[in-house]
Structures are given as structure tokens and as C-alpha cells.
């Protein structure tokens, strides 16, 4: 149990904003925001407000939004991500309260620019985010200094039409080899790729069938540090639930999959997905499991995952119920690696109620 699951009471958002209208040109719109707020930028694979787990990501700083008359949009940010407190196990188990803090020992900046209908009716998007991290008074870090550059092309789903999304992210910078202050600093060279293609069938079920592929680099001995860092990105939309099911994330994984989504009524939607999973680098930790075989002799096949979700608005736009279920069928690597827990396959079920006010 960590501060990722418990945050007793916190004003995650408390900000002021100003709409400046067409100050940057006829037909344009500009707005500014400052204070504490949540962020969902671009594909949300690098910067997001997690809408699945019990806690969310909050950011304190500045945000500027621009929309041109031709549909071009841009978002720029400079923020200090909030560190959830308290973060020691005893305080968390006792439900002790402490306000989250932000400071210059963790900084996030950058932005996203997008333009509609660039190729085959798809939107094109370019992004950049910088992260600077250093040890705090009571918190040791990997001292990450990362630069993440992304490019994305997406055509949104529509009835009786094909759709697709392609996004690539390259990451460079430096990171310590461990939390120790005297640990050597490593150069970073890591990358991530997401590709999916789907078709939405006409009819009342609004069924969409898609195939998808995700690839996040891992680290190998010698050379640059190659393990991809998803920063503050979400995982639920692409890979798996977050929170206590913390096995599958964007690091040292290559995984093809197939997904079926349906939304038969405005109040009901769901999906079912299957994916097979391999390590990119056999000697690195598999994804976010913590399981590793430094010799590489446990192979690269991690296993299969079945994932489903059902959501229903019990009170439209006020109260939503959600059911999630996941089965992780462990492959050779997760069964035979030296530190793999001998607990058999993983089964996960969650039930949630969310109220909006």
C-alpha cells in the first residue's frame, strides 16, 4: 500500500484562469491558468490525470492554451508536479493527513501542438516534455533529467469507417544508476511506439474491433540507459488497470493485442481485450513487475492477459458504476525467473462508484 492508492484529503485543483479571447489573432482563442490543476495532454501517455486509481496526478504552475481559426491548437505548461504525502507506510496505514507538496526538486515543462485533417483526415500532433528531478530533504531520487519528443497521427473512430493511431516517443537525457547520491550518472536513449487500427460497425451496438501493438524499450548492459520512462502517463486506456494491479506498464515490453469495444446506450459501455507479452531485453526487469533474470536464461515470453471493463451511469452525469476484471496467465519468464513469485496466475477484480459534482 502506497500513496498511489491512498491520499486522505487533498485540494488537487485550486486555480484561477483567464480567457483572453482573440488577443493573438482574429478567430483565435487564448486562455491562461495558474495554480493547482490536473492535466490531460495529447495521448495522455506522458502527462495525465489518472482517472482509474484512487489518487490522481496534480500539477502546480502555469498553463497556456491557444486555438487558431484554422483549428490548430497548442498547450504550453511549466509545472511542479505534486508529491503525494504522507508517503511512509505507517502514516498511510493510519490514514494520517498531510498536504501534498510541490517544489523545485521536481519540475515538468513542455507542450503539445496539433493540427486537424493533415493526412487522410487524421490529426497530426507534435509534443515535447522536459523533466528535471533532484533529491529533496527527505526524498532520494534517480535524479532524472529527461527530454521526451513525440509525434502522433490519429483518425478518430466513426460509424462504418476505419480509424488508426500511430505515436512514437523518443527519450534522452541522464539518470542515476540507483537512488544512492554517489551513484554514477547514465546517458539515456529510450523509445516507445504505439500502433492501432480499427473499424466501427454500423448499428446500435456501436461495436469497434481493433488490433494494436505497443513497444517500450528496456535496458541492456553497457551503452546508454534504455528503459523507457512514461513520466506521469496513464496506463488504463492502452495496457491494464493501474493501482494495486501494477504489473503492466510502458517499460521493457512488446505486446500485440486485439480489442472489442461497445457502447449500446449513452449510459452503458464496455470492452474486452487480449494481449500477449514479451520482454524487449531479457536481462532487464519485465515491465513494472519487478521480476528480473540478469542472466537472460528465463527467456522473453511473459504471458497472456485478458482484460475487461463494464461501465454504467446509474444516475446520468452524476453517478457511474464500474467493474474491471483481469487475468494474467504467466508465461515462462514470470514462472521461472529467479525472483518470480510462485503464486500462479494473477486474477484481479475491482468495483468502483464515481460521483460527479
Residue pairs with C-beta under 8 A, 6 or more apart in sequence:
1 89
1 92
1 93
2 87
2 92
3 55
3 84
3 85
3 86
3 87
3 92
4 53
4 55
4 84
4 242
4 243
5 53
5 54
5 55
5 243
5 244
6 54
6 55
6 92
6 95
7 54
7 55
7 84
7 100
8 95
8 96
8 97
9 97
10 58
10 84
10 99
10 100
11 36
12 36
12 38
12 56
12 58
12 82
12 100
13 35
13 36
13 37
13 38
13 58
14 35
14 36
15 33
15 34
15 35
15 36
15 37
16 33
16 34
16 35
17 31
17 32
17 33
17 34
18 31
18 32
18 33
19 29
19 30
19 31
20 30
20 31
20 32
21 29
21 30
22 28
22 29
22 30
23 30
24 30
24 66
25 68
25 69
26 69
27 68
27 69
28 66
28 67
28 68
28 69
29 65
29 66
29 67
30 64
30 65
30 66
30 67
31 64
31 65
32 62
32 63
32 64
32 65
33 62
33 63
33 64
33 65
34 61
34 62
34 63
35 60
36 58
36 59
36 60
36 82
37 58
37 59
37 60
37 63
38 49
38 56
38 57
38 58
38 59
39 47
39 48
39 49
39 57
39 59
39 63
39 77
39 79
39 232
40 47
40 48
40 49
41 47
41 48
41 75
41 77
41 111
41 112
41 127
42 112
42 114
42 125
42 127
42 150
42 152
43 125
43 150
43 152
43 154
43 165
43 167
43 194
44 233
44 234
44 237
45 150
45 167
45 169
45 192
45 194
45 230
45 233
45 234
45 238
45 250
46 127
46 129
46 148
46 150
46 169
46 230
46 231
46 232
46 233
47 77
47 108
47 129
47 231
47 232
47 233
48 57
48 232
48 233
48 234
49 56
49 57
49 58
50 56
50 57
50 234
50 236
50 242
51 234
51 236
52 234
52 236
52 241
52 242
52 243
53 241
53 242
53 243
54 243
55 84
57 81
57 82
57 232
58 81
58 82
58 100
59 77
59 79
59 80
59 81
59 82
59 102
59 108
60 79
60 80
60 81
60 82
60 102
61 77
61 78
61 79
61 80
62 77
62 78
62 79
63 75
63 76
63 77
63 79
64 75
64 76
64 77
65 73
65 74
65 75
66 73
66 74
66 75
67 73
70 115
71 115
71 116
71 117
72 113
72 114
72 115
72 116
73 113
73 114
73 115
74 111
74 112
74 113
74 114
75 111
75 112
76 110
76 111
77 108
77 109
77 110
77 111
78 107
78 108
78 109
79 107
79 108
79 109
80 102
80 103
80 104
80 106
80 107
80 108
81 102
81 106
81 107
81 108
81 232
82 100
82 101
82 102
83 100
83 101
83 102
83 103
83 106
83 136
83 139
84 100
85 98
85 99
85 100
85 101
86 92
86 96
86 97
86 98
91 98
103 136
105 133
105 134
105 135
105 136
105 139
105 141
106 131
106 132
106 133
106 134
106 136
106 141
107 130
107 131
107 132
107 133
108 129
108 130
108 131
108 231
108 232
109 129
109 130
110 127
110 128
110 129
110 130
110 148
111 127
111 128
111 129
112 125
112 126
112 127
113 125
113 126
113 127
114 123
114 124
114 125
114 126
115 123
115 124
115 125
116 123
117 123
118 124
118 153
119 153
120 155
121 155
122 153
122 154
122 155
122 164
123 153
123 154
123 155
123 156
124 151
124 152
124 153
125 150
125 151
125 152
125 153
125 154
126 150
126 151
126 152
127 148
127 149
127 150
127 151
127 152
128 147
128 148
128 149
128 150
129 147
129 148
129 231
130 146
130 147
130 148
131 144
131 145
131 146
131 148
131 173
131 231
132 144
132 145
133 141
133 142
133 143
133 144
133 145
134 141
134 143
135 141
135 143
135 181
140 179
140 180
140 181
141 176
141 179
142 175
142 176
142 178
142 179
143 174
143 175
143 176
143 185
144 173
144 174
144 175
144 229
145 173
145 174
145 175
146 171
146 172
146 173
146 175
146 188
146 229
146 231
147 171
147 172
147 173
148 169
148 170
148 171
148 229
148 231
149 169
149 170
149 171
150 167
150 168
150 169
150 170
151 167
151 168
152 165
152 166
152 167
152 168
153 164
153 165
153 166
153 167
154 163
154 164
154 165
154 166
154 167
155 162
155 163
155 164
155 165
156 163
157 163
157 198
157 200
157 208
158 200
159 200
159 201
159 202
159 206
160 200
160 201
160 202
161 199
161 200
162 197
162 198
162 199
163 197
163 198
163 199
163 200
163 208
163 210
164 195
164 196
164 197
164 198
165 194
165 195
165 196
166 194
166 195
167 192
167 193
167 194
168 191
168 192
168 193
168 194
169 191
169 192
169 193
169 228
170 190
170 191
171 188
171 189
171 190
171 191
171 192
171 228
171 229
172 187
172 188
172 189
172 190
173 187
173 188
174 185
174 186
174 187
174 188
175 185
175 186
175 188
175 225
176 183
176 184
176 185
176 186
177 183
177 184
177 185
177 186
177 225
186 224
186 225
187 224
187 225
188 224
188 225
188 226
189 223
189 224
189 225
189 226
190 216
190 217
190 225
190 226
190 227
190 228
190 229
191 216
191 217
191 228
192 214
192 215
192 216
192 217
192 228
192 230
192 250
193 213
193 214
193 215
194 212
194 213
194 214
194 215
194 238
195 212
195 213
196 210
196 211
196 212
196 213
196 259
197 210
197 211
197 212
198 208
198 209
198 210
198 211
198 259
199 208
199 209
199 210
200 206
200 207
200 208
201 207
201 208
201 209
204 264
205 262
205 263
205 264
206 262
206 263
206 264
207 260
207 261
207 262
208 259
208 260
208 261
208 262
209 258
209 259
209 260
210 258
210 259
210 261
211 256
211 257
211 258
211 259
212 238
212 256
212 257
212 258
212 259
212 275
213 254
213 255
213 256
213 257
214 238
214 239
214 250
214 253
214 254
214 255
214 257
215 253
215 254
215 255
215 280
216 228
216 230
216 249
216 250
216 251
216 252
216 253
216 254
216 280
216 287
217 226
217 227
217 228
217 252
217 280
217 281
218 226
218 227
218 228
218 251
218 252
218 253
218 279
218 280
218 281
218 284
218 285
219 225
219 226
219 227
219 252
219 281
219 284
220 226
220 281
220 283
220 284
221 283
226 281
227 251
227 252
227 284
228 250
228 251
228 252
229 251
230 249
230 250
230 251
233 250
234 242
235 241
235 242
235 248
235 249
235 250
236 242
239 248
239 249
239 250
239 255
239 275
240 247
240 248
240 249
240 305
240 307
240 326
241 307
241 324
241 326
241 348
241 350
243 350
244 348
245 326
245 346
245 348
245 350
246 288
246 289
247 287
247 288
247 289
247 328
247 346
248 255
248 277
248 287
248 288
248 305
248 328
249 287
249 288
251 285
251 287
251 288
252 279
252 280
252 281
252 284
252 285
252 286
252 287
253 277
253 278
253 279
253 280
253 286
253 287
253 302
254 277
254 278
254 279
254 280
255 275
255 276
255 277
255 278
256 275
256 276
257 273
257 274
257 275
257 276
258 273
258 274
258 275
259 271
259 272
259 273
259 274
260 271
260 272
260 273
261 269
261 270
261 271
262 269
262 270
262 271
263 269
263 270
266 313
266 316
267 312
267 313
267 316
268 310
268 311
268 312
268 313
269 310
269 311
270 308
270 309
270 310
270 311
271 308
271 309
272 306
272 307
272 308
273 305
273 306
273 307
273 308
274 304
274 305
274 306
274 307
275 304
275 305
275 307
276 301
276 303
276 304
276 305
277 287
277 301
277 302
277 303
277 304
277 305
277 331
278 300
278 301
278 302
279 286
279 300
279 302
279 333
282 293
282 296
282 298
282 299
282 300
283 292
283 293
283 294
283 295
283 296
284 292
285 291
285 292
286 292
286 302
286 333
286 334
286 337
287 302
289 334
290 339
291 333
291 334
291 337
291 339
291 340
291 341
292 337
292 338
292 339
293 333
293 336
293 337
293 338
298 332
298 333
298 336
298 337
298 338
298 340
299 331
299 332
299 333
299 336
300 333
301 331
301 332
301 333
302 330
302 331
302 333
302 334
303 328
303 329
303 330
303 331
303 333
303 334
304 328
304 329
304 331
305 326
305 327
305 328
305 329
306 326
306 327
306 329
307 324
307 325
307 326
308 324
308 325
308 326
309 322
309 323
309 324
309 325
310 322
310 323
311 320
311 321
311 322
311 323
312 320
312 321
312 322
313 319
313 320
314 320
314 321
314 353
317 356
318 355
318 356
318 357
319 353
319 354
319 355
319 356
320 353
320 354
320 356
321 351
321 352
321 353
322 350
322 351
322 352
322 353
322 354
323 349
323 350
323 351
324 348
324 349
324 350
324 351
324 352
325 348
325 349
325 350
326 346
326 347
326 348
326 349
327 345
327 346
327 347
327 348
328 345
328 346
328 347
328 348
329 345
330 340
330 344
330 345
330 346
333 340
334 340
